[in-house]
Amino acid sequence: SLHAWWVEIFVGKNSSMRYSSVENWSLDTYNLNTKRAIVEESGYMEWVWWNMWSNTTMLYPCSILKWDNSKADHLWIAFASTGQNQDTWAKVIHIWKNTSSNIMSKSVSKGWGISTYRWLVSIKKSATWSTSKVDCDWLILDSESSSNAIPHIDVWNPDSVVAHEASAWKINEDDLFYLQSRWINEEEAKAMIVNWFISPIVKELPLE
């Protein structure tokens, strides 16, 4: 099966927009997704999405910060299990001055799952005094799975600032021991740790 989809959003002056998406596909689906937003002066665009299952996902939301003081947030969770390849990308292009962006991603991999996260932050010469923060975390639940990070950051003026942080985690045996000592079985303990890991983004989704 093939799901090929596109989303285009225009955020006008002094406006705000949140696009929330929870995608849960069958394991024989190729999910190819293109999403793009153009943000005008003092506008705000927020992408919140959770990607599960599918055979292969290629999902690339983009925010174009076209005018002064425009902002964008990209908040993302992906889950990769057996036979799955989650390939996602956040793109933010800063064109004019005093623009700002925040990219936060969380991924969980298990059972030979592959999670790849790419991001592009491009701050043009005209985008003076702009800022961008990128924060990416991966939780790997076994020794067979993998997570990959492919950053691309371009800053074309000396006045802007980009902060980038990435980390990879495994479930801590001490945490498991502590929870199991409180009469919680191993699977429930692992689920609690995973839920804690993804909770900063899950709480932004408008559903249970």
KAUR-V565303 format. One record per helix or strand. SS is the DSSP state (@ for helix, = for strand). FROM is the first residue (numbers start at 1). LEN is the number of residues. If there is no record, write none. Layout:
SS;FROM;LEN / SS;FROM;LEN
This chain:
=;2;10 / =;16;10 / =;30;10 / =;44;10 / =;56;10 / =;71;10 / =;85;10 / =;100;10 / =;114;10 / =;131;10 / =;146;10 / =;161;9 / @;173;8 / @;186;17
